Amino acid sequence: MKTNFILCLFFSINVIAQEQAIGFWQSHLSYNLALGVSTNGTDVFAATEIAPYAYHTNDGSFETFSKVNGLHDVQTTHTVYDATTDCFVFAYANGNLDFYKDDYFFSIPDIKLKTISGSKTINRLYAQSGLLYVATDFGLVLIDIKNREVKNTYNLIAASQTLSIKDVCVQESFIYVATNAGIYKANKNNPFLQSMSNWSLVGPATAALRLASNGQDLFASKKDSLFQLSNNTCLFKLKMDKSISALSCIPNQLVVCTFSDSLGVGTFVRYNASFQKLDSLRMAKPAQAVPMLNGAWMIADAYEGLKYLTTSGTILSLRFDCPTTYTAFNILADNSMLIVAHGGHDDKFGPMNSPAGISFRNEPFKWKNYTAWSYPFFSDTVRDFLCLAKDPIDATLYAGTYYNGMWSFKADGTATSFKQNSFLSESATEPGHYNVTGMAFDSYGNLWMNQFGATKELICKKRNNTVYKFQIPNSTRPIPYAAAGLIIDDYNQKWYFAPRGGGVIVYNDNNTIENANDDAYVQLLSGKGAGNLPSNQVNCLAKDQSGAIWIGTDNGIGIVNCPRNVIARSCESEIRIVQYDQFASYLFAGQNITAIAVDGANRKWVGSNNGVWLISEDATKIIQRFTVDNSPLPSNNISTISIDNKTGDVYFGTEFGLVSFKSTATEGTENFKEVLVYPNPISSASFSGTIAIKGLLDNADVRFTDINGQLVYKTKALGGQAIWNGVDYTGHKPAPGVYLIFASDKLGQEVMVSKLIINP
């Protein structure tokens, strides 16, 4: 099946952009699912499912935030603004709080760190006169914003049960809280609010969810019903046709937001003081609404992002370029092009049923998203894109899914679906499903694929479009025909793992794809003589620049240094013993290794459920270590790592979003025609970063001299990039001036000369 695919780019485009500094982190998060909104009248903050962003009404610009530029956590859930302190507040799913003032974030993690047996979920934030009221499942927390301290915690108990505070607001001298046992109020100036005797029940003892006050009137909601609080009683006013998700009011105007579990049937409804409907606007899932100074409204929609309702009744969608969602199961990074597959599978290799599709970036901050709900060719049944491969000859992109076959996207703008009535086979264990779980191109340009669950789990699609399928016996695999994670070694042997404890399969077609009679295969398992893997549970495979195969398992890494001999059983995985500091152990023993990627210097980036390591080429040295505690990583659970070896950017896909790190290594070039020195020039007085020279031959010898030829510093390129910290061999910064950079190949036959300018 073919269709027009108006996407010029899944294909390589030369991008001219400013080089980022070595060690620079960048977030590539999704910001378009808004759960909360706050404003000071001109700046609007949206709390999205991972991190907040700002919309500045004075110039229409956006500003995104993440751990890269100051946030202390991930998964924002609520936001509020306090006018007294001119401070924005953000709540996180784990109970943490961030406060934003004067372009700076400070955190009050007391709730996150609080030791309690129950839930610490924050249900609502309310700010007034420099105080922040935090409604949580364990009680009401009062925080002094200016002094950055928790003043009190009120645990409300009724019928021997701690009440969950769903919402809070202050009107005149009283604090009102909506709880799972009704609405309670107390005098905010009472110094003994820890005692339940100082709180009084307002109305019936049934669950209340939302509160809103304009200073004169107080409103509350229970499921789909709206009430007005007057003289300590709840007066029924309206019954909505859907559940109420948010309340907001200003003098003479009340806003009620409703939602349904079905996509796109939420509403934003405005009433006047007499409860007459002013307007009703259909939305996906409005989560919160706040008034602007000019009478307009800002609305956070949990499916469609931030919306602006103008005074004329026009709705503007304030969305911007970013990935469809925060999950990144597979990444293809090449020459500043980035493609992200948003699918996945669970721990048992079952589907996640994600409709988020594919996100593509061909230049900085320019994203195109192709999802089940926005791209008709996919339809609403397409789920879980898992694997990506780009044709090295014509740049066609191939994308495989769980259950829904495979797509190809060509440079001429057409796309083709491969599912039923194609060369793909349906699953033998789940009829009607077409699973493509691994893809790779061999040295002849043929596309090889895994089909999880198909009786012939290995497929080759040759360049002339002829197809060959290969069946491998399943007697020693826990799951029949389990296959995923395909790579191809330097001898055109196909390597893939059998999920859920089936080890690794190596298949050799003897370079005669058409003749299966001379083919051979082997299954590698744990134990001497069986393959010597660290574990039968294999999660990932990688081939390094020397041709060795690195096998990531739930118990560390095994290395096959002689892949050509593995089928003959004369070569097994090496479980290397390495020494770090004074300790020696097997390589990553006990670690669940989820991703391995090889950079331009043949170093290995290793992802796990415990963060990321960069290790030396021979694995004897840990060069860098990244976790959520010492870096902007959103999570320690790493799902994938991909390296753009032309730029040196290392991309980390995690359970809470995608980030990248500008590393020191790139791949070597064939000549010195595109050498770049950056940053250049630098200031001798203020510069304290790293100077990089990219576009070098592989492992080139690099020397820095002054204008008279005196040696200042020398090093060797990491792949195609050399770095210098700006300090000479005596440990001092060189004097301002012009410095020459000489680079040569290993034999000293090809030489490049460039310049670095150091200003005062």
C-alpha positions in Angstrom: 0.0 0.0 0.0 1.4 3.4 -1.0 0.5 6.9 -0.2 2.0 10.4 -0.6 4.1 11.2 2.4 4.7 14.9 2.5 7.8 14.9 4.7 10.8 15.8 2.9 12.5 14.9 5.8 13.4 11.6 6.9 16.5 12.1 4.8 19.9 13.6 5.3 19.9 17.4 5.0 23.1 19.4 5.7 22.3 21.7 8.6 24.2 24.8 9.3 24.0 25.6 13.0 26.1 26.9 15.7 28.3 24.2 17.3 27.5 23.6 20.9 30.3 23.4 23.4 31.8 20.1 24.6 29.8 18.9 27.6 26.7 20.8 26.6 23.4 19.1 27.5 20.2 19.7 25.6 16.6 18.5 26.2 14.4 17.2 23.5 11.2 16.8 25.5 7.5 16.9 24.7 5.7 20.0 26.1 2.3 19.8 24.4 0.3 17.9 27.0 -0.6 20.5 29.5 -1.9 19.5 33.0 -1.9 22.9 34.7 -1.5 26.6 33.9 -0.6 29.8 35.8 0.0 33.4 34.9 1.1 36.8 36.2 -0.9 38.5 33.5 1.8 38.6 30.9 3.8 35.4 31.3 2.0 32.1 31.2 3.4 28.9 32.5 2.1 25.5 31.5 2.9 22.4 33.6 3.2 19.5 31.1 3.6 15.8 31.8 7.4 16.1 32.0 8.5 19.7 32.4 7.0 23.2 32.2 7.2 25.9 29.5 6.5 29.6 29.4 4.5 31.6 26.8 5.4 35.3 26.9 2.4 37.3 25.7 4.4 40.5 25.1 6.2 39.0 22.1 4.6 35.7 21.5 7.7 33.7 22.3 8.1 30.3 24.0 10.6 29.3 26.6 11.1 25.7 27.7 12.5 24.4 30.9 14.1 21.1 32.0 16.8 19.8 34.3 19.3 21.2 31.7 18.4 24.8 32.7 17.5 24.5 36.3 14.6 22.3 37.1 15.1 19.9 40.0 12.9 17.1 38.9 10.6 15.7 36.1 6.9 15.0 35.7 5.2 18.4 36.6 1.6 18.1 37.6 0.4 21.5 38.9 1.5 25.1 38.8 0.4 28.4 40.5 1.5 32.0 40.7 1.8 34.1 43.9 1.6 37.9 43.2 3.0 38.9 46.6 6.3 37.3 46.0 6.2 37.4 42.2 6.9 33.7 42.2 5.7 30.7 40.1 5.5 27.3 41.7 5.5 23.8 40.1 4.6 20.5 41.7 6.0 17.2 40.6 4.5 13.7 40.7 6.9 12.6 43.4 5.9 15.4 45.8 8.9 17.7 45.0 8.3 21.5 44.5 10.1 24.0 42.4 9.8 27.8 42.8 10.7 30.1 39.9 11.7 33.7 40.6 14.1 36.1 38.8 15.1 33.5 36.2 16.2 31.1 39.0 14.7 27.8 40.3 14.9 26.8 43.9 13.5 23.7 45.4 11.7 22.8 48.6 11.8 19.0 48.6 10.3 18.4 52.1 7.2 16.6 50.8 9.3 14.4 48.5 11.6 13.5 51.3 8.9 13.1 54.0 8.8 9.7 55.5 5.2 8.5 55.6 3.6 5.1 54.9 0.9 6.4 52.5 0.7 8.5 49.3 2.5 11.9 49.0 0.6 12.9 45.8 0.1 16.6 45.5 -3.5 17.2 44.3 -3.6 21.0 44.1 -1.6 24.2 44.7 -3.1 27.5 46.0 -1.1 30.7 46.6 -2.1 33.8 48.5 -0.2 36.6 50.2 3.2 34.9 50.1 1.9 31.6 51.4 1.6 28.4 49.4 -1.1 25.9 50.4 -0.4 22.4 49.1 -3.2 19.9 49.1 -1.9 16.3 49.4 -3.1 12.8 50.1 -1.7 13.0 53.6 -2.9 16.5 54.6 -2.5 20.2 54.0 1.1 21.7 53.9 1.6 25.4 54.4 4.8 26.9 52.9 6.3 30.4 53.4 7.5 31.2 49.8 9.7 34.2 50.7 11.5 32.4 53.5 11.6 29.1 51.7 10.3 27.1 54.6 7.5 24.7 55.5 5.5 26.5 58.3 3.0 23.8 59.1 1.4 20.5 58.1 -2.2 19.8 59.0 -3.3 16.1 59.0 -7.1 16.0 59.1 -8.5 12.9 60.6 -12.2 11.8 60.5 -13.6 8.4 61.6 -10.0 7.3 62.4 -9.0 7.9 58.7 -6.5 10.5 57.4 -8.4 12.7 54.9 -7.0 13.1 51.4 -7.1 16.9 50.6 -8.2 17.2 46.9 -8.3 21.0 46.7 -7.8 24.1 48.8 -8.7 27.8 48.7 -8.8 30.8 51.0 -11.7 33.2 51.2 -11.6 36.1 53.7 -10.4 34.6 57.0 -11.1 31.0 56.2 -9.3 28.1 54.7 -11.5 25.7 52.8 -10.4 22.2 51.9 -12.2 19.6 49.6 -11.6 16.1 50.9 -12.7 12.6 50.3 -15.2 13.1 53.2 -16.6 16.5 52.4 -15.6 20.2 52.5 -14.1 21.5 55.8 -13.2 25.0 56.8 -11.1 26.6 59.5 -10.0 30.1 60.5 -6.6 30.6 58.9 -5.4 32.6 61.9 -6.1 29.8 64.4 -2.7 28.6 65.7 -4.1 25.1 66.5 -5.2 23.9 63.1 -3.4 20.6 63.7 -6.4 19.7 65.8 -9.5 18.4 63.9 -11.7 20.2 66.5 -10.9 23.5 64.9 -12.2 22.4 61.5 -15.9 22.3 60.7 -17.7 20.3 58.0 -19.5 22.3 55.4 -22.4 20.4 53.8 -22.8 16.6 53.4 -19.8 14.3 54.2 -19.4 13.1 50.6 -16.3 13.4 48.4 -15.6 16.8 47.0 -13.0 17.4 44.3 -12.7 21.1 43.3 -13.0 24.5 44.9 -12.9 28.0 43.5 -13.3 31.5 45.0 -13.3 35.0 43.5 -13.1 36.6 47.0 -16.9 36.9 47.3 -18.4 33.7 46.1 -17.2 30.2 46.8 -18.0 27.2 44.5 -17.4 23.5 44.8 -17.8 20.4 42.7 -18.6 16.8 43.4 -18.2 14.5 40.4 -20.5 16.1 37.8 -22.4 18.5 40.2 -21.7 22.2 41.0 -22.5 23.8 44.3 -22.3 27.2 45.9 -21.2 27.5 49.5 -23.3 29.9 51.5 -23.8 30.1 55.3 -21.9 26.9 55.9 -24.1 24.9 53.5 -23.7 23.6 49.9 -26.4 24.8 47.6 -26.8 22.7 44.4 -26.6 24.8 41.3 -25.8 22.8 38.2 -25.4 19.2 36.9 -23.0 18.8 34.0 -23.2 16.0 31.4 -19.6 15.0 32.2 -17.2 14.9 35.2 -15.9 18.3 36.3 -12.1 18.6 35.9 -11.6 22.2 37.0 -13.3 25.3 38.4 -12.2 28.9 38.1 -14.0 32.2 38.7 -13.7 36.0 38.6 -16.4 38.5 39.7 -19.6 37.8 37.8 -18.1 34.9 35.8 -17.7 31.2 36.6 -15.8 28.7 34.4 -16.5 25.0 34.6 -14.3 22.5 32.7 -15.5 19.0 32.1 -13.9 15.9 30.6 -14.7 12.4 29.5 -12.6 9.3 29.1 -13.2 9.5 25.4 -10.7 11.7 23.4 -12.0 15.1 22.3 -15.3 15.5 24.2 -14.3 17.8 27.0 -15.8 21.2 27.4 -15.0 24.7 28.7 -18.2 26.4 29.8 -18.7 30.0 31.1 -21.6 31.2 33.3 -22.6 34.6 34.5 -23.5 35.4 38.1 -27.0 34.1 37.5 -25.6 30.7 36.3 -26.8 31.5 32.7 -24.5 29.9 30.1 -22.4 32.4 28.2 -20.6 30.0 26.0 -19.6 26.3 25.7 -16.5 25.3 23.8 -15.5 21.8 23.0 -12.0 20.7 23.9 -10.1 17.5 24.4 -9.5 17.4 28.1 -9.3 20.8 29.8 -7.4 20.4 33.1 -7.3 24.0 34.3 -8.2 27.5 33.3 -6.9 30.9 34.6 -8.1 34.4 33.7 -5.8 37.0 32.0 -5.8 40.7 32.8 -7.5 41.6 29.6 -10.5 39.3 30.1 -9.2 36.4 28.1 -8.6 32.9 29.4 -5.7 30.5 29.3 -6.6 26.8 29.3 -4.4 23.8 29.9 -5.6 20.8 27.9 -4.2 17.5 28.9 -4.3 16.2 25.3 -3.9 19.4 23.1 -1.6 21.6 25.1 -2.1 25.3 26.0 -5.0 27.2 24.5 -5.8 30.9 24.5 -9.4 32.0 24.5 -9.4 35.6 23.3 -12.0 38.3 24.4 -13.6 37.9 21.0 -14.2 34.1 21.6 -11.4 32.9 19.3 -9.4 29.9 20.5 -5.7 30.0 19.7 -3.6 26.8 20.1 -0.2 27.7 21.7 1.8 24.6 20.5 5.3 24.5 19.3 7.8 22.2 17.7 8.7 19.2 19.9 8.4 15.4 19.8 4.9 13.9 20.1 5.6 12.5 23.5 8.4 12.0 26.0 9.0 8.3 25.4 12.0 7.4 23.1 12.3 3.6 22.6 14.6 3.8 19.5 16.6 6.7 18.1 18.3 7.2 14.7 20.8 10.1 14.8 22.8 11.0 11.8 24.4 14.4 10.8 22.1 16.5 12.9 19.0 14.5 11.7 17.1 12.8 14.5 14.3 10.3 14.2 12.6 8.9 17.3 10.3 5.9 17.5 7.9 6.3 20.4 6.7 2.7 20.8 8.0 0.1 23.2 7.4 -3.1 25.0 6.9 -4.2 28.6 9.3 -6.3 30.7 7.8 -9.5 29.2 8.2 -8.2 25.7 4.5 -7.5 25.3 3.2 -4.4 23.5 2.8 -1.0 25.1 0.1 0.1 22.6 1.5 3.6 22.2 -0.1 5.6 19.3 2.6 8.3 19.4 4.2 7.1 16.2 7.4 8.7 15.0 8.9 12.2 15.5 11.5 13.6 13.1 13.8 16.6 13.4 15.9 17.8 10.5 17.1 21.0 12.0 17.3 22.5 15.5 13.8 22.9 17.1 12.0 21.9 13.9 10.0 18.7 14.5 7.5 16.8 12.4 5.3 14.3 14.2 3.4 11.4 12.6 1.0 9.7 15.0 -2.0 7.4 14.9 -4.4 10.4 15.3 -2.7 13.0 13.1 -1.4 11.0 10.1 -4.3 9.2 8.3 -2.1 6.7 6.6 -1.2 5.2 10.0 -4.9 5.0 11.1 -5.9 4.7 14.7 -4.8 1.1 15.0 -1.1 1.7 14.5 0.8 1.3 17.7 4.4 0.8 19.0 7.0 1.8 16.5 10.1 -0.1 17.7 12.9 -0.1 15.3 14.4 2.2 12.6 16.9 1.7 9.7 18.0 4.0 6.9 19.1 2.7 3.6 22.8 3.6 3.1 22.3 3.9 -0.7 19.0 5.8 -1.3 18.2 7.1 2.2 14.8 5.3 2.4 13.7 5.1 6.0 12.3 1.8 7.3 10.3 1.7 10.5 9.0 -1.5 12.2 6.2 -1.8 14.7 4.8 -4.3 17.1 1.6 -5.9 15.6 1.3 -3.5 12.6 4.1 -4.4 10.2 6.6 -2.0 8.7 6.6 1.2 6.7 9.1 2.6 4.2 9.4 6.3 3.6 11.2 7.3 0.4 12.9 10.6 -0.6 10.3 11.2 -3.4 7.6 11.7 -0.8 5.9 8.3 -0.9 5.3 5.8 1.9 4.5 2.1 1.7 2.9 -0.1 4.3 4.0 -3.7 4.6 1.6 -5.8 6.6 -0.9 -8.4 5.3 -0.7 -9.1 1.6 3.1 -8.3 1.8 6.2 -10.4 2.2 5.8 -10.2 6.0 4.4 -13.2 7.9 1.8 -13.0 10.6 2.6 -14.2 14.1 2.2 -17.9 14.6 1.2 -17.3 18.2 -1.0 -14.2 17.7 -2.7 -14.4 14.3 -3.4 -11.1 12.6 -0.3 -9.5 14.1 2.7 -8.6 12.0 5.6 -7.9 14.4 8.8 -6.3 13.1 11.3 -6.1 16.0 14.7 -5.6 14.4 16.2 -4.2 11.2 19.6 -3.7 9.7 21.3 -3.4 6.3 24.2 -5.7 5.3 27.3 -4.6 3.3 25.5 -5.3 0.0 22.6 -2.9 0.9 20.1 -5.7 1.6 17.6 -5.1 4.4 17.3 -7.8 7.1 14.5 -8.0 9.5 13.3 -9.9 12.6 9.7 -11.0 12.9 8.9 -11.8 16.5 6.5 -14.7 16.6 6.7 -15.7 12.9 7.8 -19.2 12.1 10.4 -17.7 9.8 11.8 -15.1 12.1 14.6 -13.8 9.9 13.8 -12.1 6.6 16.0 -10.6 3.8 14.6 -8.1 1.4 17.2 -7.7 -1.4 17.8 -4.6 -3.4 15.9 -6.1 -6.3 12.9 -6.6 -3.9 13.2 -10.4 -3.9 12.5 -11.7 -0.4 14.0 -14.7 1.4 12.9 -16.1 4.8 14.8 -18.2 7.2 13.6 -20.6 9.9 15.7 -21.4 12.9 14.8 -24.2 15.3 13.2 -23.1 18.6 13.7 -26.0 20.9 15.9 -24.2 23.4 14.0 -20.9 23.5 11.4 -20.2 26.2 9.2 -18.3 23.7 8.8 -19.8 20.2 10.2 -17.7 17.4 11.3 -14.9 19.8 13.6 -12.5 17.9 14.6 -8.9 18.2 17.5 -6.4 18.1 19.2 -7.3 14.8 22.7 -6.3 14.0 25.1 -7.5 11.3 28.8 -8.1 11.9 31.8 -7.5 9.6 31.4 -10.9 8.1 27.7 -10.3 7.2 26.6 -12.7 10.0 23.2 -11.8 11.5 23.1 -11.4 15.3 19.8 -11.0 17.2 18.6 -11.9 20.7 15.7 -14.1 21.8 13.7 -12.1 24.4 12.8 -13.5 27.8 15.8 -15.8 28.2 16.6 -17.2 24.8 20.2 -15.8 24.6 21.6 -14.8 21.2 21.1 -16.3 17.7 23.9 -15.9 15.1 23.0 -16.8 11.5 25.4 -17.1 8.6 24.0 -17.4 5.1 27.5 -17.9 3.7 26.9 -14.9 1.4 24.5 -17.0 -0.7 21.1 -15.7 0.4 19.4 -17.7 -2.3 20.8 -21.0 -1.2 19.8 -22.0 2.3 21.6 -25.4 2.1 25.0 -23.9 3.0 23.7 -21.8 5.9 24.7 -22.3 9.5 23.6 -20.9 12.9 24.4 -21.1 16.5 22.6 -20.1 19.7 24.7 -18.5 22.5 23.6 -19.1 26.1 25.2 -18.7 29.5 27.7 -21.3 30.6 31.1 -22.5 29.3 30.7 -24.4 26.1 27.2 -22.9 25.4 28.4 -19.4 24.6 29.5 -18.1 28.0 27.0 -15.2 28.1 26.7 -13.4 31.5 22.9 -14.3 31.3 20.4 -15.8 29.0 18.3 -12.6 29.3 19.8 -10.4 26.6 18.6 -6.8 26.1 20.9 -5.3 23.5 23.7 -5.8 21.0 26.4 -3.6 19.5 29.3 -4.0 17.1 32.4 -1.9 17.8 35.0 -0.5 15.4 37.2 -3.5 15.8 34.4 -5.9 14.8 33.8 -7.2 18.3 30.2 -7.8 19.4 29.1 -6.5 22.8 26.1 -8.2 24.4 24.1 -6.5 27.1 22.3 -8.7 29.6 20.5 -8.4 32.9 23.8 -9.4 34.5 26.4 -7.3 32.8 28.2 -7.4 29.4 29.7 -10.2 27.4 32.2 -9.5 24.5 32.7 -11.7 21.5 36.1 -10.7 20.1 36.2 -13.4 17.4 32.8 -13.3 15.8 34.0 -15.1 12.7 34.6 -18.3 14.7 31.5 -18.2 16.9 29.3 -20.6 14.7 32.1 -23.2 14.8 32.0 -23.0 18.6 35.7 -22.1 18.7 34.9 -18.7 20.1 32.8 -17.7 23.1 31.8 -14.6 24.9 34.4 -13.1 27.2 33.1 -12.0 30.6 35.8 -9.6 31.2 37.2 -9.0 34.7 38.1 -5.3 35.1 39.6 -3.4 37.9 38.2 0.0 39.0 40.1 1.7 41.7 41.0 -1.1 44.2 38.1 -3.3 43.2 38.0 -6.0 40.5 34.8 -7.7 39.1 33.1 -8.9 36.0 32.2 -6.1 33.6 29.0 -4.5 34.9 28.1 -7.7 36.9 24.7 -7.3 38.5 23.7 -4.4 36.3 20.7 -4.7 33.9 22.2 -3.4 30.7 19.6 -1.9 28.4 21.6 -0.1 25.7 25.2 0.0 24.3 26.5 2.5 21.7 29.9 2.9 20.2 31.3 6.4 19.6 33.9 7.7 17.0 36.8 6.8 19.3 35.5 3.2 19.8 34.5 4.0 23.4 31.3 2.4 24.7 28.3 4.3 26.1 26.5 1.9 28.4 22.9 2.4 29.5 21.2 0.6 32.4 18.4 0.9 35.0 21.1 2.8 37.0 22.1 5.5 34.6 24.9 5.8 32.0 28.6 5.0 31.8 31.2 6.0 29.2 34.0 3.4 29.3 37.2 3.3 27.4 37.7 1.3 24.2 38.9 -1.8 26.1 36.5 -1.3 29.1 39.3 -0.9 31.6 38.5 2.7 32.5 35.3 4.6 33.4 35.6 7.9 31.7 32.2 9.5 32.7 29.2 8.5 34.7 25.8 10.1 34.5 22.8 9.7 36.8 19.8 11.8 37.7 21.8 13.1 40.7 24.8 14.5 38.8 23.4 15.3 35.4 20.2 16.5 33.6 19.2 12.9 32.8 15.4 12.8 33.4 15.6 9.2 34.7 18.1 6.5 35.4 16.1 4.0 33.4 17.8 4.2 30.0 15.8 2.7 27.1 18.2 3.5 24.2 21.4 5.3 23.3 22.2 6.7 19.8 25.3 8.6 18.8 25.5 11.1 16.0 29.2 10.4 15.2 29.4 13.4 12.8 28.5 15.9 15.5 29.5 14.0 18.7 26.0 14.3 20.2 25.0 11.3 22.3 21.3 10.9 22.7 19.8 9.2 25.7 16.2 7.9 25.6 14.7 7.5 29.1 11.3 6.7 30.6 10.8 10.4 31.2 12.2 12.0 28.0 15.0 12.4 25.6 18.2 14.4 26.2 21.6 14.7 24.5 25.1 15.3 25.6 27.9 16.9 23.4 30.7 14.4 23.7 34.4 14.7 22.9 34.5 12.1 20.1 33.3 12.1 16.5 34.0 9.7 13.6 37.1 10.3 11.6 37.0 11.8 8.1 38.7 10.8 4.8 40.5 14.1 4.5 41.0 17.5 6.2 38.7 19.5 4.0 36.1 20.4 6.6 38.0 21.0 9.8 36.3 23.3 12.3 37.8 24.8 15.5 35.3 25.9 18.1 34.8 28.0 20.0 37.1 30.4 18.1 38.1 33.0 19.1 38.2 32.7 22.9 39.0 35.0 25.7 42.1 34.3 27.7 40.5 36.0 30.8 37.1 34.4 30.9 37.2 31.1 28.9 37.3 28.0 31.0 35.7 25.4 28.7 36.9 22.9 26.1 38.3 23.8 22.7 37.4 21.2 20.0 38.8 20.5 16.5 36.4 18.4 14.5 36.6 17.0 11.0 40.0 15.3 11.5 41.3 12.0 10.2 40.7 9.1 12.5 43.0 9.3 15.6 45.0 12.2 14.0 48.1 13.6 15.9 47.3 17.2 16.9 49.7 19.9 18.1 49.2 23.5 19.2 52.1 25.9 18.8 52.5 29.7 19.1 53.2 31.8 16.0 56.9 31.1 16.4 56.4 27.3 16.3 57.0 26.6 20.0 54.9 23.7 21.2 52.1 24.6 23.6 50.0 21.4 23.7 49.7 18.1 21.9 47.1 15.3 21.9 45.5 12.6 19.8 42.1 12.9 18.2 39.2 10.9 19.7 38.1 9.5 16.4 37.7 12.6 14.3 37.8 15.2 17.0 40.6 16.5 19.3 40.0 18.5 22.5 42.1 20.9 24.5 41.2 22.5 27.9 43.1 25.7 27.0 46.0 25.0 29.4 49.5 24.5 28.2 51.9 21.8 29.2 53.1 23.9 32.2 49.6 24.2 33.6 49.1 27.8 32.6 46.8 29.6 30.2 48.7 30.7 27.1 49.1 34.5 26.5 46.7 36.2 24.1 47.7 35.8 20.4 47.3 33.7 17.4 48.1 29.9 17.8 48.6 27.4 15.0 47.0 23.9 15.0 48.8 21.1 13.1 47.1 17.8 12.5 48.5 14.8 10.7 47.6 11.2 10.0 49.2 8.3 11.7 52.1 8.3 9.2 52.6 12.0 9.2 51.9 12.2 5.5 48.7 14.3 5.4 48.9 17.5 7.3 46.4 20.2 8.2 47.1 23.7 9.6 44.5 25.9 11.2 44.4 28.8 13.6 43.0 29.5 17.1 42.8 33.1 18.3 43.0 33.9 22.0 41.9 37.4 22.8 42.8 39.2 26.0 
